[in-house]
Amino acid sequence: MFALIAAADGGVAPPEIAAMAAALRGASKPASVFRDAGGRAGLIASTAGILPEDEFDSQPLVAADLAFVAQARLDNRADILARLGVARERWATLADSDILHLAYRRWDADCVQHLAGDYAFAAWHADSGRVVAATDHVGSVRLYYARCAGKLVVASQLGVVLANPSVARDLDRDALGLLVAPRLVNDATPFKAVRILPGGSLFVCEKGELRCRRWWRPDAEVGARRRDPRDYVEQARMLMDGAVKDCLRAEGEIAATMSGGLDSTLIAASAALQLGREGRTLLAYTAVPQAGLAYNNMPGWEADDSGYAAAVARLHGNIAPHVVSPGGLCTLDILPALHARSHTPVRNGANHIWLSRIHEAAAADGARVVLAGMKGNATVSQAGEGIFFHLLRRLQWRALLDLARRRAEAGGPPAWHSLAHDLAGRRGRALIARLRGRAVPERFGQDVLAPGFRAAHRAALRDEPITGTKRTAQVAFAVGPLKTWAADPLPQWNVEARDPLADRRLIECLLTFPLDAFVAGGRMRGLAREIGAGRLPDMVRLRETRGEQMPEAAALIAAHAQAYRKAYEQAASSALFRTIVDVDRLRGLLERLCRGDGSKLDAATVERALDVGLFMAAAGA
């Protein structure tokens, strides 16, 4: 974790460096600082003490020509060290920040093209005052920056940027209003003065000009087809196992979130197999609904995944399963801590109940790393949607008929049904459902935005599908940055979240797979199902239903009705909040939930609105 301040006129003062250093969260030792003799730059760095090599971390790394700071876990460190020609006897005593520093010295900003892992860095060149900063391909490590009072302020934590007295705390009304919708602006934060660098991007600031560019543009051309479809499965399994192995490099216990879905169970199974060879145990945490509360089961969804998770744990003797419920908490109980440490409202407040409970439990059990599969649907468990239309367009009749036969044998629907599904698209399917008198599920819940705000942001709120083919949508989903409007686990819970399915090498390989590779065995999400053969019980591997997160969200509001009414009054007291939200409509929706009549989507709408409103009210807006 780190920060950098640069000022061409030499205005970097020791008190602002000290204030930012004191704001660092999640560090295992006090921050170290450096200030240029002329006051042109200040650098702050510390380490979380999670990697075995962190004991050798001695940042900031300062020389006469360059000062450098980073937060990094490099998964291809051995490859980089070999290419840099570093003597092998030095490898074990080099922190990942040292290796990233050496890579930057060799390749400058282009070093990002050679790296795999989770990282962000900032470099200050003493001769020119040039600053270069970058984050990994999906932004797993966040990088915030602000330009104010002739200074550039950069840090890996939002609270550290805000600790600089030069950075204004004026709220970004538009970004916060769009979050209620919800729509996310990739480079926005809750504060006008502060931006976040999207994943796969870098910036160069020189002579007063800051230029951002995207450095990660992976090749998405389908490669040479394998003769044996099983080759796709083997290659994906090998890369996934390698990504999981790299995520296991840590001091202390290893934990994982484990629902009954494919992504989290595949990660848990791979981690258990690899830890088992060392006689180690994987701590696995499964979120379950609050006992005694009602919830609505939607067709095809299940509220409680604990049975599936338990079956995976039984198959692997070294998985220690833990079940976590809300424990009587509602979202309002956790928002103060989220706002205080992460300095941001969140998109899915109710989900942060179980996220908070799991991360706190993992930390209490001695884990500093929690594995998760946030990028799963974009990578190994991509559904293969659109495959029938894809084959039809290319007149690949034999392949289409063969897939239809295999899918029918696997218990799937007939080919004509799948083809019609692909041809219709989401909007077409919604229209057909309406013509047949069936309800179409809402995507985000009711609209509570103020009419004026909605009119002013009509373009941003328009629900436009990605243009092009299903292949285009797949690529956009896979290379898109991770969402940043959520609590940062390191400063929030003192643990690091790692997603093996967001591994750069895995994503880049899967982008070259044809669509039919993802329907291996004739099943949608077939690639993930085949990877899980022998690793997951069939009740999990072949499962067709999906697990529902926080199915009791609406009932939680009813159970804490008075607290939510009080929160509404507090949020509605914000003049800024009243410009983005129709508070009368919000109150009506809240009262409906308090009576026990609302849906989970209604609850999500209320949670988002109150989260933003309470954040604004606390800021005095």
N, C-alpha and C positions, 0 to 999 in steps of 0.2 A: 504494500500500500504506500502511496506516495503523493507528493504534490510538487509543483514547480511554479514559481512566480518570476516573470521577466519584465523588465522596464528599461527601455533604451536610455532614458534620462537618468538612470541610477537611483530611482525612487523606492527601491525595495528596502523596507525598514525591518529591523529585528523584531519589533512587537508583532507585526503581522505574521512573520514566520512562526513566532512562538504560539500565536493564537491558532494558526492552522495546524501546527504540530500537536497541540493539545486536543484538537477535534478528531484526530485519527481514532478509529475504533477497530477492535479485533486484533490489535498488535500483541505480540508475545513479549516485547521489550520496549522501552522508551524510544521514541523517534530520534533519529540523528538528523542534524541539519547542517547546511552549508550556505553561506552567503558570500557572493562575490565581493571582493575588496571595494569595488566601485559601486556596490549596491545595484548592479544591473540584473542580478539573478539571485534567487533563493531556492534551495531544494530541500525537501523533507522526505524521509523514507524510514520505514520500519518493515518488519516481517511478521507474518502470522505464525511462524514457527511450525508449519504443518508438514513441509517437505523435509526429508532427512538432511538435505543439503542446506537447509535454511540456517543452520548454525554457522555457516561460513559467509552468510550474507553481510556485507559491509557497506551498504549504500548510505548516502549517495556516493556514486563512483565519480571522482573528480580528478581531472588532469588539467594541465595548463590550457589545453585547447577545447576541452569538452567536459560538461557535467551531465550525468545520466542517472535516471531513476526508473524503476520498473516494478510491476507486480506480475510474476510469471510462474507458470508451470509449463515447461517445455517437454512435450512428449517425444520429440525426436532429438533430444539433447546429444545422444551418442553420435548420431549422424552429423549434426552440426559441428561438434568438436572434431570429428575426423576430417571434415571438409575444411575446417579452419587450421588444421595441422597442429592442434594442441597435443602435447605429449600425454600419453595415456595415463601416466602416473599422477597427473594433475586432475584428472576427470572427477574423481570422487570428492575433491575438496573445492570444487567450483559450484557456487550457488547458481540457480537458473538465471538470476539477474546478471551474474557475471558473463554467462554464455550469451545472453541476449545483447549485452554491452559489446562483447567481442564481435558478434554478428553485425551489429550496427556499425562498428568501426570498419568492418570489411566491406559491407554492402550498402551502407547508409540507409536511406528510407526503404530501399528495395529489400532489406533484410526480411521484411514481412513475407516475401514470396518464398522464403526458405524455411519458415517456422510452422510447426504444428503444436497446438496446445492452447491454453487459456492465458492471455497476457494483455497488458497495456504498458506503454512506456512513454517517456518524454525525454528529449535530449536538448541541451542548450549549448550552442557553439559560441565560445568566448570571443572569437575574432569578429564575427559578423552579427552576433546577437540572434542568429537564426534559431528558431525552435521547431523541432519535429516531434510529433506525437502520433501514436497509432494504437489501435486495438485489434484484437484477434478477429477472425473471419466472421463470427456471429456476435461479437461483443459480450462474451462471457465475463470478461473483466471490464467494468464500466470505466469510461473516461469522460469527465465533465470539464468544461472550460468556460471562461468568461473574459471579456475584454472591457476594462473600465479604468478610468483615471490614468490612461496611458500605460496600463499594465495588462499582461496576459496571465491569467490564473488558471492552472490545470491541476486536476487531482483525480484520484481513482474513487473518491467518495464525495457525494454531493455535499454532505455536511462540512467537509473540509474546505471546499470552495466558498461556501456561505460564511465560514468563519473569518474570511478575509474582510476587514472592515471597508474595503473599497467596493465590494460587490453588493449592489443594490438587491433588496429582497422583495421588490415589487412583484406581485403575482401575475402570472400569464393567464389572464382571463380566458382567452380563446382556447388554449390547450386544456385548461381545467374543465371548461364547458364541454369540449369535445369528449373528454374522458367520461362524462356522465352519459353520453350517447349510446355506447362507447365507441369512440374513434381515437386512435393514437397517432400522434405526429412523431415520426421516427427520431427527430433530433431535439424534441422539446422536453423541457422539465417544467415543474410548477412555477418556475421563476423566469421572468422575461430576460434577465441578464445572463442566465446560465443555459448553455446548450450541452447536449450529450452527443458524443461522436458515435454515429451508427456503426454497428459491427461491420468488419471488412473495409473500414475507411481509415484514412490518415489525413493529417493536415500539416502544412508548413506555414509558419509565420515568419516573415522576413520583411524588414524595412516598412513596418506598419501594415502590411497586407497579409491577411490570413486566407489561404487557399485549401479547401477540402477536396479530396478526391477519393473515389472508391478504388481500392487496390485488389479486391477479391472478385474476379469475374471468371469463375471456373468454366471449363469446357463442358458443354452439355450435349455434344454430338454423340449419338449412339455409336458405340464401338463395334468391332467385329463380333458377330453373333457366335455364341458357343454352340457346338454341335450337341452337347449334352446339357439340357436345362439344369441338371444338378450342379454344374460348374458354377452357376450364378450363386446358388445357395452356399456352396463351399467357400467361395471367395468372400461373400458377405459375412459368413460366420467367422472366418479367419480375421477379417478386418475389425469386426465388432469385438471379438475376444481381445485383439490387440488394443483397441481403444479402452476397453474395461480394465485391462492390465495396467495401462498407463494411469488410469484414474485411481488405482489402488496404491500408488506411491504416496505414502503419508505416514506420519507418526500417529500412534494411537489406534483406536478401533475404526472399522469401516462400517458405515451405516447406509441404508438404502430405503427409499420409499418403495413400498410394494403393494400395489393394488392387485386386482385379479386380471388386469389387462395384459396384453402381449409385451408392451414396451418395458414396463417395470419388472415383470417377471423374467424376461430374457436377460436383462441386466443383472438381476439378483442371481439367476442360475449361473451365468458366466462368472460372476464375482465369487460365488460359493465354490465353484469348481476350482478356481485358481487359488483362493484362500485356503481351501482344504488341503492342497498340496503342501502348505506350510503349517498345517495344524491350527489354522485360525478360523474364527467364526465371523459370519456376517450378521450384523444387527439389522433386522428388517421391520419396518413400521407400516402398519395398515390402518388407514382411517376408517372408522365405522360411525354410523349415525348415533346421535344422542338417544339413549334409551328412554322410552316413554313418550316420544314425540311422534306425531303423525307425519307421513310424507306420501306424496303421490307417485306411484310407479308408472312411468310412461312405457308403452309397448316397446320391447326390445332393450330396455334398460333395467338394471338391478341396483338396489339401494345398498346392499351389504356385500362387499367383496371378501370378507374375512374367510369364508369357506374355501374360496379359490386360493387365497394366499396361504392358508394352512396346508393345502394339498401340495403346494410347491415346497414349503418348508419340510414336510414329511419326506418328500423325495430326496431332498438334500439334507443330510444329517447335521450339517454345520451352519444352518440358518436358524438364528434365534428369533422367533416371531414375536412381535409386540403389537397389541391392538390399542389404538388411540382414538378416543371419542372427544367431543368438545368439552367434556368435563363440566358441564353447566355454564360454559362461557357463551357469550354472543359476540358479534363483531365489535360492538361498542366497547367491550372489555379490553380488546387488544389494540384498538386504534390509537390511543394515546402513546403507547410505546412505539408503534410503527411510525407515527408522525415525528416523534421526538428523535428517533435514531436514523431513520431513512429519509426524513424531510420530504415525504411525498405521500399523497393518497395513492390508493391501489385500485386496479381495475376489478379484481375479484375479492372483495373484502371477506366474504364468508369463507372462501377457500383458505384465507390466511389464518383462520382458526386452526385448521388441522396442520397447515404448514408450520405455524408457531408451535403447536403442541409437539409435532414430530421433531423439529429441530431442537427444541428445548430438551426433549427426552433423550435425543441422540447425544447432545452435549453432556448431559448428566451421566450418561453411560460411558463417557470417555471417548466419544467419536469427534473428530474435527472435520470429517468428510461425510457428506450425504450424497449418495448417487441417485440420480433421477433420469427420466427419459422424456424430457420436454420436446425433443426434436424427432421423436419416434415416428409420428404419422407422416413426417416429411422424408423419412429415410427407410429403415428396414421394414416398417409396418405400413408403408404406403399401400393403399387399398388396391391400386391398379384400376381405378375407376376410369372409364373411357376406353378400355381395351377392345371391346367388341366393335365400337364405332371406328377405332383406330385400324383394326384389321379389315373392316369393310371398306374403308376409304382406299386402302391399298390393294383391294381385290384379292386378299389373302384368304380365299374361301376355305382351303384345306385347314389352315391354322385356326380359323374361326370355328369350323365344325369340330375340330379336335378339342379346342378349349371348351366348347359348349358341352361336348360329351363328357369330358373330364369333370366339368363343374357339376353336371347333373349327377354323375356318379358319386361326387362328394356331397350330394344332398342340396346343391344350390338350385336356383330357379331355372326354367328353360331359357334357351338362348334368346328367343324373341323378346322375353321380358327384359333381359339385360340390355339388349340392343335398344329397345324403346327407352329404357332408363337413361342410357348414354345420349341418345339423340335429343331427348326432351330438355335436358339440363335442369338446373335447380328451379328456375322460373317456370319452365314448362311443366315440371312435375307439380309445382304449387298450383298452377292454373287447372291442371287436370283434377287435382284433389278438390279444388273448389267446385268445379263443374259436377263432380260426383257427390257433392254435399258433405265433404269431409273437411274437418278443421285443419288448417295449416299451422304448425307450431311457430310461435314467434321466435325470432332469432335472438333478440336482445331484451325483450320486455316492452313495456309501454313507454311512450315518449312523454317525458316530463320537462322537456326544454321549453324555455320561454319563447313565444312566437317570434319576437324580434331577433333573438339569438339564432334561432333555427333559420330564419330568412337570410340573415347575414352570412350564414355558413352552409348554405344549401349545397354548394358543390362538394364540400368536405364530407357532408353527411349522406350524399347520394351513395346508394349501395350498388356500385358498378362491379360487375364480374371482371376477372382478368380476361383480356381479349386474347384470342388465339386458340390453340389446341389444348387438350388436356395435358399434353407434354409441357406446354408453356406454363400452365398452372403449377405443374409438379416442380419445375425448375424454380419458379418464383417462390414457392413455399419452402423449398429446401435451402435456398441461399438467403432467405430473409433473415434479418437480425432477430435475436431474442428480444422479447418484450421487456422494457425497462421500467414500466410503471408498476413496480412491485418492490417489496422489501428486499434489500440487498442482504443476503444471509450472513456475510462476514461481520459487518458492523451491528447487525440486528441480533444475531444469535451466537456469534463467535464460532460459526462453522462455515465450511466452504461447500457450496453446491457444485457438483460436477456432473455433466451429462455426456456419457460415452457416445450417445447416438448423435451428438453434435460434432463429433470428431471430423476435422477437415478432410482427412484422407478417406474416411468412410463415405462422406457426402460426395466427394469428387468422383469416387469410383461408382457409386450408385447412380449418379447422373448419367453415366454412360450405359446403363442397363436399359434394354428395351422394356416397354410397358408389360409385355407378357411375362417377364422375369418376376414381377411382383404378384402374379397369380399362379405361382408354382403349385402343382398338384391340383389345378383346376379350382382353387379357392381364392376368393378375394383376401388380400393380405397374406397370400400364400407364401411369399418369401419368408416372412417372419415365422409363419407356422412351421415351415420346413426347417428353419434354423433351430426351432425349439424341439425338434424331434429327439427324443431320448433325454431331453433336459427339462421338459415341462410335462406334467400329467396331461393326458388328452382332454380332460375336462376344462383345462385352461388353454391348451394349445389350439383346440378346435372350437373354442367357445364362440358363439355367434352373438350373444348379448353383450352389452357394454355396461361398465360400472358408472354409476352416477355420483358425482362429487357433491357433497352437502345436500342430499335430498330433503333434509329437514330444515332447510334455510328459512322457508316461510313460517314453519311452526316455531322456530327460534324467535322470530320477531313477535309472534303472538305471545310467547311465553315471557318475553321481556318488554311487553307493550309500554309500560310506563317509562322505562328508560329510553325507548325509541321516541316516544312523544316529547320527552325532555330534550333529546338530541335534535329533533326537528325544530323546536323552538330556538335552540341555540344556533342551528344552521341558518334558519330564516332570519335571524337578527343581523346577518351579514348583508350589507347593501350590495356588495359585489355578487353574492350568491343569488340575490333576487333578480339580477340582470341576466342570468343564464338559465335559471330554473323557474318554471311556473309553480310557485310555492303552494297555491291552492290545489292544483292538480296533484302535486306530490303529497299534500296532506290527505287528500281523499284516498289515494292509493295506500298510504300508510294506515289509515283507519280501516280500510278493507282488510289489510293483513292482520292488524291487531284483533279484528273480529274472527280471524281464522278462515277468511274466504279467499285469500290471495294465492297465487301460484309461485313456484320457485323463480320464474322469470320476473314476476312482480317484485319479489324480494330482492333480486339482483339489482333492479332499477333503483329501489329505495336505498339499498346499501351504497351503491355508487354515488348517488346524489348526496346522501348524508355524509359520506366520507369526505367528499369535496367541500360540502358546506361547513363541516366542523373544522376542516383544515383552514378554510378562509376565515372563519370566525376566530380561530386561535391566532391567526395572523393580524387580526384587527381590521380586516378588509370590509 
